Amino acid sequence: MLTIFSDEHFMKQALLEAEAALEQGEVPVGAVVVCRNQVIARAHNQTEQLNDVTAHAEILALTAASHFLGSKYLPECTLFVTLEPCVMCAGALQWAQLGRLVYGAPDDKRGFMEYGKRLLHPKTQVEYGVMFGECSMLLKEFFRKRRK
């Protein structure tokens, strides 16, 4: 019998990635791509490690998922990410024709929703606020410590 996992289950996986980013001194954002109830890709921010401003968790996870599936399009996939994607990442999600986006914490400064859902593919479903408390606390603590 197939076990159907909840959004919280997969967001916990994304949070593990965010914690890996934190351990490496990166902004703690993590992402997983799920297809048919299975994690097919996982990533976390690596902009400092790779010295690459485009090495966001979402971009790295999309690339890994595309390699796994052998397709640049991901209409049957869901991306779980701990922080609302930025405009750059939303553009990549649009090109990938992502089926569903689930994010934990909003990004009031750089999040794509300031410009609206139109930045995503028209068929992409969006859910937000999944494990909001855990996702936002990790980010708040990171930036609080950096400001000291």
Secondary structure, DSSP 8 states (H G I E B T S, - for coil): ------HHHHHHHHHHHHHHHHHTTS---EEEEEETTEEEEEEE--HHHHT-TT--HHHHHHHHHHHHHT-S--TTEEEEEEE--BHHHHHHHHHTT-SEEEEEE--TTTBGGGT-GGGS-TT-EEEE-TTHHHHHHHHHHHHHHHH-
